């Protein structure tokens, strides 16, 4: 199965004082760069696309414009673009900075077991909530995604064929505030 990575890097960073994708990761590079390194360590020759701004430590990666109207609208715009052919896209937000090589490989294996034909948006159920970001989106859903008028990420994700896999790992926890950033940096 061929996979690709779509990293959402279009946030303004108003809560953090700077764009999250460019913040320094404790393990080196930027937050977005950390996620790219994790993905490339598991899938070294797979395509990586940025949906939003370039990364300071990966300026060569292709990026698509983010309309800056939230992740649902950004994903709809991406789905209408011509992108590399893959079976599934790992659609991840730049503030899900706890992913590791082993966690990502295990997550894909669990999603492939639950959806071997790659026909769904595979989402985690974590902390009582669905997690579309960090999930694996079937490329076959891109036309329906592009045609959608949903503006809410959750409405968009649940309107498409999806499957839910329970997951209790910390990799699903976004780092959204300066306080959460300090806790994350202390814990790594």
Secondary structure, DSSP 4 states (H G I P E B T S, - for coil): --EEEEEEE----TTTTS-GGGSBPTTSSBHHHHHHHHHHHHSTTS-EEEEESPBTTBTTS-EE---SS-HHHHHHHHHTS-----SEEEEEETT-TT--HHHHHHHHHHHHHH-TT--SEEEEEETTEEEEEEEEEEGGGHHHHHH----SHHHHHHHS-EEEEE---GGG----SHHHHHHHHHH-
